[in-house]
Amino acid sequence: MTATLPLTGLKVVEFSHMIMGPSAGLILADLGADVIKVEPVGEGDNTRRLAGTGAGFFPTFNRNKRSLAIDLKSPKGMALVKKLVARTDIVTENFRPGALDKMGLGYDQLSKDNPRLIYCSFKGFLKGPYEQRAALDEVVQMMGGLAYMTGPPGRPLRAGASVNDIMGGMFGVIAILAALQEREHTGKGQLVKSALFENNMFLVAQHMMQFAVTGKPAAPMPERLSAWAVYDVFDTADGPQVFVGVVTDTQWRTFCEAFALADLANDPALATNPQRVNARERFMPILRAMFARMPRAEILDRCEKVGLPHAPIARPQDMFDDPHLNAPDAMIEVTLADGRKTSTPALPMELDGRRLGLRLDIPHAGEHGRQIAAELGLSDSEFDALVSEGVLSVDDTIKEPA
């Protein structure tokens, strides 16, 4: 991208791994900040080598960043990182509480040399009895009611994506942007935090408030009494399922007309949504039987023509062929570790009609070490000496597709 981006000129040092910290760094980087990802010397971030459900973490959350692979246990490595932080705007980290403080990289230590520094810590919990606990997305989903709401009764189930990690990263960015704005007035940085548990509770708050308002516990989503009479997944004649939603009285009339359901449309006992919610047991079998006789494509086409909420039930791998996701700039082409090209969704936002694209491909571990060292005033010979001593490592190779 050649156009100036909103955060161009801001410098970020990222001490993070897995998802929450890297997702925040990704947002800042896509918005134009210069994000330097500090990784362990050698093979880099362990997230690079995760298998199974973790195989997509690193390529998803690390584009548009520069990589510095450095030994933070060495005095020379620590001195170099502190020199880097002294001239940066933002530090992000998502290690256990106190881990970076013990290394001399906590906010109190770093802000002495850089009082304008904004330091964002991503943790399991904010202040309170659980503050020192370690946490994972799944842990807080289980303890915070989200898993209970997602699965059927007696079978708590984590959400099918890392919702707290990713949203926690987003709230961290919001806090960073607020701190940047405040710094414009005060000239001083500050410590900001975002946490998994509190993010989870923000998601679950609607169910807590439902209980506060009604006095009745919220039922898990598979057993919930929907606020809308038609808001369901239906079987079709050719196998693939569809979702159809009818959420207003106007949509109900439109729905009945589109699917030739004159008897239901003319039934005065089904005229309003509350009436229909209470009569679901009477008319939903009719709808299910009707949809089961129709091909999925026909159902979706009828809903599309009249503007009814609808969706095919898709799998993640199906989305590579989704026509909307393949609209210009909706996907970003990146290079995987083995050299293969693939595409990943862009940030879900537009700025003045433009999407945010790729400036830097997913980095190799330490790929930008020489460049970053030069910016800090090191000569090539000094950089090479640090590499030979094991303080720095660099992988700037370009791998060909397998």
N, C-alpha and C positions, 0 to 999 in steps of 0.2 A: 504494500500500500504506500502511495506517495503523498497523499494528503496528510496534513498535520492532524494528529489525534489529540483528544482532550487532555491526556496525561503526559504528553510529550514533554521531556525535560525532567520529569520526576525519576529518581533513582531508588530502586528497591533491592534490598538484600534478603533473600529467602532462605531461612534455615527450616526446611520442612520436608515432609515425606508423606506417603499415602495420598489422602484426598483433601482434607479440610484446608490445610495450609496451601498446598499446590493449587486448589481451585481458586482461592483468593488471588494468588500470584498470577494465575491465568487471566482473570478478569482485569487486573491492573495492567498486565502485559498487553492484552488485546486492545485496551484503551490507550496504549501508547507509552506506558512507563517502561523504563529500562530495568528489567527484572533479572538479577543475577542469582541463579540457583547455586547455593553452596552445597557441594556433595562430598562424601568421603573420598579420599584419595584412592586411586585404583579403579575399581569397578563402579564407583558412584553409588547413588541412591539404591538401596535394596528394593525399592518399589519397581525398579527396572526389571527385576527378575522374578516377580510374583507370577504364579501360575493360576489356573482355574479362574474363579470370578475376579481375581485381581489382575489378570493379564492385560486388561484394557486401561488400568489406572494411569500408568505413566504416559502413554501416548495421548490420552484424553486431556490431561491437565498440565502439560508442560511445553506447549508450543510457545513461540514468541519470547522465549527466555534464553539467556546466556548461561552457560554452565562453567563453574569454577570448582575443580576437584582438588581438595586441599586437606592436609593433615592438621586438624585443629589441636591435636595433642602435642604438636611440636611448637616450641617457642617462636620459630620463624613463621610458621603457618598462622599462629594466633596473632602475631604482630601484623602480618599482611592483612588479615581479615579485619582487625581493628582499624587499620589505616583505611580500608575500604568503607567500613561503616561510618567512620568520621566524616565522610563526605557524601553520605547517602541521606535520603529523606525518610525512608520507611524501612523498618525491619519487620519481618514476619517469622513466626516460629510456632511449631505445634508439637513440642516434646513434652515429656512428663513435667509436672510442676517443679520448678527449681533446677531442672537439668542444666539449662544454659547459664543460670546464675552461678552454679558451681564452677563453670568453665570460665567465668569472667565475661560472659556475653549476655547478661541480664540487662534489663532497662536501666536500673540504677547505675550500673557500671558504664554502659555505653553512652548514656545521656550526659555524663560529666564532660565528655569530650565533644558531644554534639547535642547541645540543649534543644535544638530544633527537631530532634529525632522523634518520629512517631513510631512506636513499637507496638505491634499487634501480636498478642499471644492467643493462640487457639487451644482451648483446653476441653476437658471433659465436663467441668462444672465451673460456674462462677462462685462468688463468695457464699459460704454456707458450710453446713456440716460435711458435705461430700467433696469439698474443694480439693482435697489432696488425693482423691481417688483417681485411678486410671479408668478410662472409659473407651468404648468403641460405639459406633453407630448402633449396632445391634443391642448393646448393653442398655443404652438409654431408651431405645424403642421398647425393650422389654419392661424396664422399670418405670417408664413414663406413660404407659397406656397406649402407645401407638400400635405395638404388636397385638395387643388385645383387640383393638378396633379393626385391625386389618384381617385377622384370621377368623374362622368360624368359632363358635363357642367351644372353649376347652382346647383350642389349637392356636395359641398366639403365633403370629407370623410376621416377620419383619417385612417392611415394604420392599418392593422389587428393585429399588435403586438406593444409592447411598444418600438419602434425602437430608439427613441431619448434617453429614459431612459437607455436602455441597451448599445447602442453605446456610450452614454455619460459616462457610467461607464467604458467602454473599454478605451476611451481616457483618463480618469482619471488614469487608471492603466499605460497607456503609459507615462503619465506625471510623475507618481510616479517612474517608472523604470528609466526614464531619470534623475530625481532628485537623485535617489540612485547612479547612475553612476557618477553624478557630485559631490556627497558627497565623493566619493572615492578620488577625487582630492583636494577638498577644506576642507573636514572635517566638513562642515556645511550643515544643512538641509535648507529647504525653503518651502514657501507656494506655492502650485500649485492649479489650478482650472480647472474645466470642467463644461460646461453649456449646457442646453437643446437647447436654441435658436441657438447657434453657431453650435452645432452638426447638427441641422435641416438644417441650411444653407449649411453645408458641403455636405449634401445629395442632396440638391436642386441645388447646384452650377452647375451641368451639364446642367440643364435647363436654368439657367441664362446665361451660356456661349453659349448655343445654340442660344439664342436671340442675344448675342453680335456678334456671327459669322455670322448669317444669316439675322439678322434684323427682324426676324419673331418670335412672341411669341410661346413658346412651348404649344402645345395643351394638355389638360388632357389625361391621359393614355388611357381611353376608346375611345378617339377620335384621338389619335396620328396617324401620318403617320409614320409607322415603318420604320426603316432603312433596314429591310429585308422583302422580298416579302411574304414569308410564315413564320409567327411567330404568331400563332393564337390558340385559343381554338375552338375545333370542336365537334359538336354533333355526337353521334354514334348510331348504330342500337339498342343497348340494354340499352340506357339511359345515363350511366355515360359518362361524357365528357373527352376529351383528349387534351393535348397541343402538337403541332408539330412545330418544328422550322427547317427552311432550310436557312442557313445563308451564304453559299458560292455557287459558280457556280458548283463546284464539287459535293456538297451535292444535288444540284438541279438535276443533272444527275442521281445520286444515288437514289434519291427520285422517280423520274419518272420511273426508272427501277424497283424499289421495288414494285411500285403500278401500273405497266403496263400502264403508261401514255406516250406511244410512240409519240402520236400526239403533246403533249406539249414539250416533249424532243426534237423533231425535228423542232419545230417552231423557226426560226431564230430571231423572234421578242421577244423571251423569253430567249435568250441565256445568258444574263448577269443580275445580280441582279438589277441594276438600271432600265433596261428595264422591268423586272418583277414587280418592285415596281410601275411603271407607268401603268402597264397593269393589275393590281389586279382586277379591275372590270370585266375584261374579263375572267380570268381563275379561280378566287377564287370560283365562284358559282359551277364550275365543281368539285373542290376539296371538297367543302362542301357537295355536293350531293353524291359524292363517299364515303366519310367517314360516312355519315348518313345511308348508306346501309351495313356498316361493323360493326361487333362486336368490342367492345373496345379492348378485348384481342388480336384479330388478328392485329389491327392497331399497338398496342404496340409491339407485337412480330416482325412484319416486320421492324419496326424502330430499334428495339434492334439488330436484326441480321445484319443490314447494318450500324449501328453506327450513326443513325440520332438523334438529340436532340428530346426528347419526354418525356411526363410525364402524368400519370393519374391525374385527378383533385381530390386531397385527402382532407379530413377534419382532423383537429388536432387529434381527437380521433382515426382515422384510423392508425395513425403513431405508436401506440403501437404494431401493428401487422406487421409493415414494416420489410421485411427481412434484409435490409441493416442496419436499425437502431437497429436491434436485433443481429447484428454481435458482437463477443466478445468485451467487454469493451466499446461499443458505448453508452450503457445505464448504469445508476448507480441506484442500488436499495436503496431506502430510506424508512423511516417509517413516516407515517402521524401522525397527532396529536392524532387521535383515535386508533392508533396502527396498522392500516392496512399498508401493504407493497405495494409499487408501484415503478416504474422505471421512471427516468428522464434523458434526454439527457446529456451526458458528455460535457465538453468544446470542441468546434470544433477545436481541434488541436492535433497533435502528436509530441512527443519529442523523437527522436531517435527510432521511431517506436512504442512507447507506448502511450496509452491514460492516462488521469489523472482520478483517481478514488476516492473512498470514504475512508477517514480516520476517520471522525466523522459524525455520523448521524445528522439529523436536531435536534437542541437542544431544550429541554424544557426551559421555561423562568427561568433563573438563575441556570440552571442545574450544571454549573461548578463553581459556586460561592465559595464553600468551597475550591476547588482545587486552584483557582486563589488567594484567600485570603492567603492560606498557602504559595504560591509562594512569596507573599508580606510580609511574616514573621508573619502573624497572627496565633495564636494558635486556636485549636478547640473551646475552651471556649470563646475566644474573638470573633470568628465568630458567635457562638451561641448567644452571647450577642447582637451583631449587628442585628441578625435576630429577636430576641425578641423585640428590640427597633424599628423595622420596617425600619432599614437602608438598610438591605439586605433581599432578599427572595430567596428561592431555591426550585425548583421542579425537583428532580432527580428520580422521579418515572418512572417505566417502565409500560406503559399501554398495556394491552392485546388487541388483535383485537376484534372489536365489533362483 
